[in-house]
Amino acid sequence: MQDEETAFERRQFLTGTAAIAASIGVAGCVGGGDDGDGGDGENDASAGDGSTADGTEQTGQESTDGETGEGGYSVSISPMGEVSFDAVPENAMAYSPQYVDMAVAFGRGETVNSIGFPESFYTGYYDQLDGVEFDPESRSKLWNDGVDKEIFYELDSDVHFIDPTWILNVGSFGLDEADIEEIETNVGPFFANRYSRAHSDPGVDDYEYYTLWELSGKVAELYRETERWEALREVRDELVSELESNLPPESDRPTVGLVIYDADAQTFSPYKIANDGFGVSHYRPLGVRDVFAESDRTYEADYDASYDLEAMLEVDPDVLIHNFDVGGSDRYEAMVDLKDDPVGGELTAMQNDRVYTGGSPLQGPLYNIFQLEMAAKQIYPERFGEWPGYDDDGTYAIPEDERLFDRERVASVVTEGA
């Protein structure tokens, strides 16, 4: 699903952008008002966590959701503003994997009724957590023939984990502002923030960006599961502390290139690890030396940016990581096969077998914890142990004495609560 979604966004991002600015008023009118915090999400009051100078997120959640009487409550999120609920949602429409992962993490995976590409949703992390299960194939598939208004009525969801600003940006949804307002009135509210993943431009004013744990904290508030959020956040913070305290000196750290490989064109689409979006939040605590940090030829700056083999040989990262890839893929295998190419085989990462899959930027709390461990082992194996690689079924196993966090502890939070 991840590669398909990325390709789709590249084709469609600049289509259907008319009247986007007005969408904030339409998409946020369920509870009225706005966030009241026109900042950058670093110190959001609803989630209460900020970021340190190096981009890692700090702890602490102070809920500011409002009680609306007779069991109702509201949660604030950009770009919708204050969103009101009569009760905890029992039926949730999701498109992107991060919202599925958030629901699963907070013991609410059964509420999810749909995914953009369920056949590609990775459950290999959940397989390592006793009692944590999620069957993506049993959920409605939202993408192939498009997403029209009727599917919203068919699923009859209590909440829609889709950013209406993105819907209006992506013309292929076929929905306009009036459709969004109608769905909110007749079905249920929208509750999502799309553009925090890469801090890309949504085309509207006063759009607030959130860290991964700020955004997941808001979903936890929606589900009334802040204690689970806090317990998982504690696991994450302890892991980050352990990683940061054991990093090698910067001069001894390898350089890293985060890319997506196009086998047909033999080109690499580069991504910045040094950006503020939550899509790379599993790399920031690792103090990565990003070979594309100063480049203006990256996905964030130009959707069509690419490096051919000769250009990649010029930057020549010590470690090459294939983005949007969990469980392995044909693209990743084709990239590995470059070891036999006259030019590709000259890359340092190829010669030293330092080519990896990089997990999914579309991550919620559980994905994030597992992918922090994964990235640490891939980039600093001498400090944190070797990354084992995937088995043929796309899963992997790390010996218990080489794991960097307690699986049982995480599984208990998901299945039993904090």
C-alpha positions as CSV (number, residue, x, y, z in Angstrom):
1,M,0.0,0.0,0.0
2,Q,2.7,2.4,0.9
3,D,4.4,2.6,-2.6
4,E,1.0,2.8,-4.2
5,E,0.0,5.7,-2.0
6,T,3.2,7.5,-2.6
7,A,2.9,7.2,-6.4
8,F,-0.7,8.3,-6.1
9,E,0.1,11.4,-4.1
10,R,2.8,12.4,-6.6
11,R,0.4,12.2,-9.5
12,Q,-2.5,13.9,-7.7
13,F,-1.2,16.4,-5.2
14,L,-1.6,19.5,-7.3
15,T,-5.0,18.6,-8.8
16,G,-8.3,19.8,-7.5
17,T,-7.0,22.6,-5.3
18,A,-9.7,25.2,-6.0
19,A,-11.3,26.8,-2.9
20,I,-9.1,24.9,-0.5
21,A,-8.7,27.8,1.9
22,A,-12.4,27.7,2.6
23,S,-12.2,24.0,3.5
24,I,-11.0,24.8,7.0
25,G,-14.3,26.4,7.8
26,V,-16.3,23.5,6.3
27,A,-14.2,20.7,7.6
28,G,-14.0,22.0,11.1
29,C,-17.6,22.9,11.8
30,V,-18.6,19.8,13.7
31,G,-17.9,21.4,17.0
32,G,-17.2,25.0,15.9
33,G,-14.2,27.1,16.6
34,D,-10.5,26.4,15.8
35,D,-7.4,25.1,17.5
36,G,-6.6,28.4,19.0
37,D,-3.0,27.6,18.8
38,G,-1.7,28.8,15.4
39,G,1.7,27.3,16.2
40,D,3.7,24.5,14.5
41,G,2.5,21.7,16.7
42,E,5.7,21.5,18.7
43,N,3.9,22.5,22.0
44,D,0.3,21.5,21.3
45,A,-1.7,21.9,24.5
46,S,-4.0,19.0,23.7
47,A,-1.2,16.5,23.5
48,G,1.2,18.4,25.7
49,D,4.4,17.2,24.0
50,G,7.1,19.2,22.2
51,S,10.3,18.6,20.5
52,T,13.9,19.0,21.6
53,A,16.4,20.8,19.5
54,D,17.4,17.6,17.7
55,G,13.8,16.8,16.7
56,T,13.0,14.1,19.3
57,E,9.8,14.5,21.1
58,Q,9.4,15.0,24.8
59,T,6.9,13.4,27.1
60,G,3.8,14.5,28.8
61,Q,0.1,14.8,27.9
62,E,-2.3,17.3,29.3
63,S,-5.8,16.6,27.9
64,T,-7.8,19.7,27.0
65,D,-10.8,18.0,25.4
66,G,-14.1,19.5,26.5
67,E,-17.1,17.9,28.0
68,T,-20.2,18.9,26.0
69,G,-22.9,17.6,28.4
70,E,-24.8,14.3,28.7
71,G,-21.8,12.2,28.0
72,G,-20.6,14.2,25.0
73,Y,-17.1,15.6,24.6
74,S,-14.9,17.3,22.1
75,V,-11.3,17.1,20.9
76,S,-9.4,19.8,19.1
77,I,-7.3,19.0,16.0
78,S,-6.1,21.0,13.0
79,P,-7.5,21.7,10.4
80,M,-11.0,20.7,11.7
81,G,-10.9,22.7,15.0
82,E,-13.0,21.5,17.9
83,V,-14.7,18.2,16.9
84,S,-17.6,17.0,19.1
85,F,-18.7,13.4,19.8
86,D,-21.8,12.1,21.6
87,A,-19.9,8.9,22.5
88,V,-16.7,7.0,21.9
89,P,-16.7,6.0,18.2
90,E,-17.6,2.3,17.5
91,N,-17.1,2.5,13.7
92,A,-14.2,4.4,12.2
93,M,-13.3,5.0,8.5
94,A,-9.6,5.0,7.9
95,Y,-7.6,5.4,4.7
96,S,-3.9,5.7,5.9
97,P,-2.2,3.0,8.0
98,Q,-1.1,5.4,10.8
99,Y,-4.7,5.8,12.0
100,V,-5.2,2.0,11.9
101,D,-2.1,1.6,14.0
102,M,-3.3,4.2,16.5
103,A,-6.6,2.4,16.9
104,V,-4.9,-0.9,17.3
105,A,-2.4,0.6,19.8
106,F,-5.2,1.9,22.0
107,G,-7.1,-1.4,22.0
108,R,-9.7,-0.1,19.5
109,G,-8.7,-1.9,16.3
110,E,-12.1,-3.5,16.0
111,T,-13.6,-0.1,15.3
112,V,-11.7,0.3,12.0
113,N,-13.9,-0.6,9.1
114,S,-11.7,0.3,6.1
115,I,-8.2,0.9,4.8
116,G,-6.9,2.4,1.6
117,F,-5.0,-0.7,0.5
118,P,-5.8,-3.5,3.0
119,E,-3.9,-6.2,1.0
120,S,-0.6,-4.3,1.7
121,F,-1.2,-3.4,5.3
122,Y,1.7,-4.8,7.3
123,T,0.8,-6.9,10.4
124,G,4.3,-8.3,11.1
125,Y,4.8,-6.0,14.1
126,Y,1.6,-7.2,15.6
127,D,2.6,-10.8,15.1
128,Q,5.3,-10.2,17.7
129,L,2.8,-9.0,20.4
130,D,0.8,-11.8,22.1
131,G,-2.9,-11.2,21.8
132,V,-2.6,-8.3,19.4
133,E,-4.5,-9.1,16.2
134,F,-5.8,-7.1,13.2
135,D,-7.1,-8.6,10.0
136,P,-6.8,-5.9,7.2
137,E,-8.4,-8.2,4.6
138,S,-11.7,-8.1,6.5
139,R,-11.9,-4.3,6.1
140,S,-13.4,-2.4,3.2
141,K,-10.9,-1.4,0.6
142,L,-11.1,2.3,-0.2
143,W,-8.9,2.6,-3.2
144,N,-8.9,1.1,-6.7
145,D,-11.9,2.6,-8.3
146,G,-11.7,5.7,-6.2
147,V,-13.5,6.9,-3.1
148,D,-16.9,8.5,-3.9
149,K,-19.5,9.9,-1.5
150,E,-21.6,6.7,-1.4
151,I,-18.9,4.7,0.4
152,F,-19.2,7.2,3.3
153,Y,-22.9,6.4,3.6
154,E,-22.3,2.6,3.1
155,L,-19.8,2.5,5.9
156,D,-21.9,4.8,8.2
157,S,-18.9,5.7,10.3
158,D,-18.9,7.5,13.6
159,V,-15.7,9.2,12.6
160,H,-13.6,9.6,9.4
161,F,-9.8,9.4,9.9
162,I,-9.3,11.4,6.6
163,D,-8.1,15.0,6.4
164,P,-10.7,16.9,4.4
165,T,-8.0,19.3,3.2
166,W,-6.3,16.3,1.5
167,I,-9.6,15.2,0.0
168,L,-10.0,18.6,-1.6
169,N,-6.4,18.6,-2.8
170,V,-6.8,15.1,-4.4
171,G,-9.2,15.6,-7.3
172,S,-9.7,11.8,-7.8
173,F,-11.8,11.6,-4.6
174,G,-14.5,13.5,-6.6
175,L,-15.7,15.4,-3.5
176,D,-16.1,19.1,-3.0
177,E,-16.7,21.2,0.1
178,A,-20.5,20.7,-0.1
179,D,-20.0,16.9,-0.1
180,I,-17.8,17.1,3.0
181,E,-20.3,19.3,4.8
182,E,-23.1,16.8,3.9
183,I,-21.1,13.8,5.1
184,E,-20.3,15.6,8.4
185,T,-24.0,16.4,8.9
186,N,-25.5,13.1,7.8
187,V,-22.8,10.5,8.7
188,G,-20.1,11.7,11.0
189,P,-17.1,14.1,11.5
190,F,-13.7,14.1,10.0
191,F,-10.7,13.8,12.3
192,A,-7.3,13.7,10.8
193,N,-4.2,15.7,10.0
194,R,-2.5,14.6,6.7
195,Y,0.3,17.0,6.2
196,S,2.2,16.5,9.4
197,R,3.8,13.4,8.0
198,A,6.3,15.4,5.8
199,H,5.4,19.0,6.8
200,S,4.3,19.5,3.1
201,D,2.2,22.4,2.1
202,P,-1.5,21.8,2.4
203,G,-2.3,24.9,0.5
204,V,-4.3,26.5,3.3
205,D,-3.5,29.1,6.0
206,D,-3.0,28.3,9.7
207,Y,-2.6,24.6,9.2
208,E,-0.9,23.2,12.3
209,Y,1.7,20.4,12.1
210,Y,1.9,17.7,14.8
211,T,4.6,15.3,15.9
212,L,3.6,11.6,15.7
213,W,3.0,11.4,19.5
214,E,1.0,14.6,19.5
215,L,-1.3,13.3,16.7
216,S,-1.7,9.9,18.3
217,G,-2.4,11.6,21.6
218,K,-5.4,13.3,19.9
219,V,-6.7,10.0,18.6
220,A,-6.2,8.6,22.1
221,E,-8.4,11.4,23.5
222,L,-11.0,10.6,20.8
223,Y,-11.1,7.0,22.0
224,R,-10.8,8.0,25.7
225,E,-7.6,6.0,26.0
226,T,-5.1,8.5,27.2
227,E,-3.7,6.0,29.8
228,R,-2.8,3.6,27.0
229,W,-1.2,6.4,25.1
230,E,0.9,7.4,28.2
231,A,2.0,3.9,28.8
232,L,3.2,3.4,25.2
233,R,4.8,6.8,25.2
234,E,6.8,5.7,28.3
235,V,8.0,2.7,26.4
236,R,9.0,4.9,23.5
237,D,10.8,7.4,25.6
238,E,12.8,4.8,27.5
239,L,13.8,3.3,24.2
240,V,14.9,6.7,22.8
241,S,16.8,7.4,26.0
242,E,18.7,4.1,25.7
243,L,19.5,4.7,22.0
244,E,20.6,8.3,22.5
245,S,22.9,7.4,25.4
246,N,24.7,4.7,23.3
247,L,25.2,6.5,20.0
248,P,28.7,6.6,18.7
249,P,30.4,10.0,18.3
250,E,29.1,11.9,15.3
251,S,32.4,11.5,13.4
252,D,32.1,7.7,13.7
253,R,28.5,7.5,12.4
254,P,27.8,6.2,8.9
255,T,26.2,8.4,6.3
256,V,22.6,7.3,5.3
257,G,20.6,7.7,2.1
258,L,16.8,7.2,2.4
259,V,15.3,6.5,-1.1
260,I,12.7,4.8,-3.2
261,Y,14.2,2.9,-6.1
262,D,12.6,2.7,-9.6
263,A,14.0,-0.4,-11.3
264,D,12.7,0.5,-14.8
265,A,14.4,3.9,-14.9
266,Q,17.3,2.8,-12.5
267,T,16.7,6.0,-10.5
268,F,16.4,6.8,-6.8
269,S,13.8,9.2,-5.4
270,P,15.6,10.7,-2.3
271,Y,14.0,11.7,1.0
272,K,15.3,14.0,3.7
273,I,15.8,12.4,7.1
274,A,16.5,15.9,8.3
275,N,12.9,17.1,8.1
276,D,10.4,17.8,10.8
277,G,7.6,15.4,9.6
278,F,6.6,12.4,11.7
279,G,7.3,10.1,8.7
280,V,11.0,10.1,9.7
281,S,10.5,10.2,13.5
282,H,12.1,6.8,13.8
283,Y,15.4,8.2,12.5
284,R,15.7,11.6,14.3
285,P,16.6,10.2,17.8
286,L,19.5,8.3,16.1
287,G,21.5,11.4,15.1
288,V,21.6,10.2,11.5
289,R,24.1,11.8,9.1
290,D,21.7,12.3,6.1
291,V,23.5,12.5,2.7
292,F,20.6,14.5,1.4
293,A,20.4,17.0,4.2
294,E,21.5,19.9,2.1
295,S,20.1,18.8,-1.2
296,D,17.3,20.6,-3.0
297,R,16.8,17.5,-5.2
298,T,14.6,15.6,-2.8
299,Y,10.9,14.5,-2.6
300,E,10.1,17.2,-0.2
301,A,11.4,20.0,-2.5
302,D,10.4,18.4,-5.8
303,Y,8.0,15.5,-6.3
304,D,9.8,14.4,-9.4
305,A,13.4,14.7,-8.0
306,S,15.6,11.7,-8.7
307,Y,19.2,10.5,-8.8
308,D,20.5,8.2,-11.4
309,L,23.3,5.7,-10.6
310,E,26.1,8.1,-11.4
311,A,24.5,10.8,-9.2
312,M,24.1,8.3,-6.3
313,L,27.7,7.3,-6.6
314,E,28.6,11.0,-6.1
315,V,26.9,11.1,-2.7
316,D,27.7,7.5,-2.0
317,P,26.0,6.8,1.4
318,D,27.5,4.2,3.7
319,V,23.9,2.9,4.4
320,L,21.1,2.8,1.8
321,I,17.6,2.5,3.1
322,H,14.5,1.8,1.0
323,N,11.6,4.0,2.2
324,F,7.9,3.0,2.4
325,D,8.9,-0.6,2.7
326,V,7.9,-3.1,5.4
327,G,8.2,-6.8,4.8
328,G,10.3,-6.4,1.7
329,S,9.2,-5.6,-1.9
330,D,10.2,-6.1,-5.5
331,R,11.6,-2.6,-5.6
332,Y,13.8,-3.3,-2.7
333,E,15.0,-6.6,-4.2
334,A,15.8,-4.8,-7.5
335,M,17.8,-2.3,-5.5
336,V,19.8,-5.0,-3.8
337,D,20.4,-6.6,-7.2
338,L,22.3,-3.4,-8.2
339,K,25.3,-5.0,-6.5
340,D,25.9,-6.8,-9.8
341,D,25.6,-3.6,-11.8
342,P,28.9,-2.1,-13.1
343,V,28.0,1.3,-11.6
344,G,25.6,0.3,-8.8
345,G,28.0,-2.2,-7.5
346,E,30.5,0.6,-6.8
347,L,28.2,2.0,-4.1
348,T,29.8,1.6,-0.7
349,A,26.5,0.4,0.8
350,M,26.3,-2.3,-1.9
351,Q,29.9,-3.4,-1.4
352,N,29.4,-3.7,2.4
353,D,25.9,-5.2,2.3
354,R,24.4,-2.2,4.1
355,V,21.1,-2.0,2.1
356,Y,17.9,-2.3,4.1
357,T,14.1,-1.8,4.0
358,G,13.2,1.3,6.1
359,G,9.7,0.6,7.4
360,S,6.7,2.9,6.9
361,P,6.5,6.7,7.4
362,L,2.8,6.0,7.8
363,Q,3.3,5.0,11.4
364,G,1.4,5.1,14.6
365,P,2.7,4.3,18.1
366,L,3.3,0.6,17.6
367,Y,4.9,1.0,14.2
368,N,7.1,3.8,15.6
369,I,8.4,1.7,18.5
370,F,9.3,-1.3,16.3
371,Q,10.8,1.0,13.7
372,L,13.0,2.8,16.2
373,E,14.5,-0.6,17.1
374,M,14.8,-1.6,13.4
375,A,16.6,1.7,12.4
376,A,19.0,1.5,15.3
377,K,20.1,-2.0,14.3
378,Q,20.4,-1.2,10.7
379,I,22.4,2.0,11.1
380,Y,24.5,1.1,14.3
381,P,24.7,-2.8,14.4
382,E,27.9,-2.6,16.4
383,R,26.0,-0.8,19.1
384,F,22.6,-2.3,19.0
385,G,23.0,-5.7,17.3
386,E,22.5,-6.8,13.7
387,W,19.2,-6.4,12.0
388,P,18.1,-10.0,11.1
389,G,16.3,-9.2,7.8
390,Y,12.9,-10.6,6.8
391,D,11.9,-14.2,6.4
392,D,10.2,-15.3,3.2
393,D,6.8,-14.5,4.7
394,G,7.8,-10.9,5.3
395,T,8.1,-11.3,9.1
396,Y,11.3,-11.2,11.2
397,A,12.5,-12.4,14.6
398,I,15.0,-10.8,16.9
399,P,16.4,-13.1,19.6
400,E,14.9,-12.1,23.0
401,D,18.3,-11.1,24.4
402,E,18.9,-8.8,21.5
403,R,15.6,-6.9,21.6
404,L,15.7,-3.2,22.5
405,F,12.2,-3.1,24.2
406,D,9.9,-5.5,26.0
407,R,7.3,-7.0,23.7
408,E,5.3,-8.4,26.6
409,R,5.0,-4.9,28.2
410,V,3.7,-3.4,25.0
411,A,1.3,-6.3,24.3
412,S,-0.1,-5.9,27.8
413,V,-0.8,-2.2,27.3
414,V,-2.7,-2.9,24.1
415,T,-4.7,-5.9,25.2
416,E,-5.3,-5.1,28.9
417,G,-4.8,-1.3,29.2
418,A,-2.3,0.7,31.2
